[in-house]
Amino acid sequence: MRVFTEQSRMFRQAVGTAELTAPVPACPGWTFTHLVLHVGRFLQSATAYLTSGSTVPLRPLEVPSTTDPLAYLDAQLDNAARVLPAVPGNRPVWTFSPAAPDLAWVWLRRIAHEVTLRRWDAQAALVALVPTDRDQAADGVDEVLGTILAARTTGDVPSRTSGTALVACTDGPETWLVRFTPGEVPTVTRDPAPADARLTGSASSLFYQLWGRLELTGEGEGTVLAALTAA
């Protein structure tokens, strides 16, 4: 909840000072209006799972048609601030990844990292970036590798990548060994080992590289490195 409160405050402050028709370079084709509506819609969808306890996927929400995107965002931020602390992390609920348990904490984690990412998008467009907490970023890396990649692999276009990638923080002890097998969900272990590709950097840098906000600085097999990205 602390992360959501902090990141949502910075996000709201950033979009509140921006011209809503201005572009958001980190999200090609988007303006601040698109960014605001995306975050509002995401929060509305995520909190619907947390409040309903649905064990099956809910119908996707349409992008709202509104003349006041910030008012819509404020309503969803206020609702999330009420819902998040009231939902126990072990509440059964459908989640979006075959590598994650069907428990509420998966959504609570996803909300924290999505708002962090979108705060970065907004601040980067305004050239007013605030550093991301190291431990928070490391957990974001763990979510991408252990949860998001699996969700992406089970989409309409199965992965054809084969090989291993070692991802390692230079400012902490965390390492991840990701093994890609065509047509299967990637497997992730925390033990370092020789790999076909290697990606190292600070936790914050790795987080934003994996989400396509910074250029990948890894070495080794290019197709394996590219398969690490969640963008």
Long-range contacts (C-beta under 8 A, 24 or more apart in sequence): 1-84, 1-85, 3-112, 3-115, 3-116, 3-133, 3-136, 4-80, 4-81, 4-84, 4-111, 4-112, 4-115, 5-81, 7-112, 7-115, 7-116, 7-119, 8-77, 8-80, 8-81, 8-115, 8-119, 10-119, 10-123, 10-130, 11-39, 11-115, 11-118, 11-119, 11-122, 12-73, 12-74, 12-77, 14-119, 14-122, 14-123, 14-126, 14-128, 15-70, 15-73, 15-122, 16-70, 17-126, 18-122, 18-125, 18-126, 20-69, 20-70, 22-125, 23-125, 24-121, 24-122, 24-125, 25-124, 25-125, 26-120, 26-121, 26-124, 26-125, 26-213, 27-121, 32-122, 32-125, 33-69, 35-118, 35-121, 35-122, 36-69, 36-70, 36-72, 36-73, 37-63, 37-64, 37-66, 37-69, 37-72, 37-73, 38-63, 38-118, 39-73, 39-76, 39-114, 39-115, 39-118, 40-64, 40-69, 40-72, 40-73, 40-75, 40-76, 40-77, 41-76, 42-111, 42-114, 43-76, 43-77, 43-79, 43-80, 43-111, 44-76, 44-79, 46-80, 46-107, 46-110, 46-111, 46-114, 47-76, 47-79, 47-80, 47-83, 47-84, 49-93, 49-94, 49-95, 49-104, 49-107, 50-83, 50-84, 50-87, 50-91, 50-93, 50-104, 50-107, 50-108, 51-83, 51-87, 52-93, 53-91, 53-92, 53-93, 54-93, 54-94, 55-92, 55-93, 55-94, 55-102, 56-94, 57-94, 58-94, 80-111, 84-108, 84-111, 96-151, 97-147, 97-148, 97-150, 97-151, 97-154, 98-150, 98-151, 98-154, 98-185, 99-146, 99-147, 99-149, 99-150, 99-151, 99-185, 99-188, 100-146, 100-147, 100-150, 106-147, 109-139, 109-143, 110-143, 110-147, 112-136, 113-139, 113-140, 113-143, 116-140, 117-211, 117-213, 120-208, 120-213, 121-213, 124-213, 131-204, 132-204, 132-207, 132-208, 134-171, 134-172, 134-202, 134-203, 134-204, 135-172, 135-203, 137-202, 137-203, 137-204, 137-206, 137-207, 138-169, 138-172, 138-174, 138-203, 138-207, 140-203, 140-207, 141-167, 141-169, 141-174, 141-176, 141-203, 141-206, 141-207, 141-210, 142-174, 142-176, 144-207, 144-210, 144-211, 144-228, 144-230, 145-176, 145-178, 145-186, 145-188, 145-210, 145-228, 146-176, 146-188, 148-230, 149-178, 149-185, 149-186, 149-227, 149-228, 149-230, 150-185, 150-186, 152-230, 153-184, 153-185, 153-186, 154-185, 158-182, 158-183, 159-183, 159-184, 159-186, 159-227, 161-223, 161-224, 161-226, 161-227, 163-195, 163-196, 163-197, 163-221, 163-223, 163-224, 164-193, 164-195, 164-196, 164-197, 164-224, 165-195, 165-196, 165-197, 165-198, 165-199, 165-218, 165-220, 165-224, 165-225, 165-227, 165-228, 166-192, 166-193, 166-194, 166-195, 166-197, 166-198, 166-199, 167-198, 167-199, 167-200, 167-206, 167-228, 168-192, 168-198, 168-199, 168-200, 169-200, 169-201, 169-202, 169-203, 169-206, 170-200, 170-201, 170-202, 171-202, 171-203, 172-203, 174-203, 178-228, 180-224, 180-227, 186-227, 195-220, 195-224, 196-220, 196-221, 196-224, 197-221, 197-222, 197-224, 197-225, 197-228, 199-225, 199-228
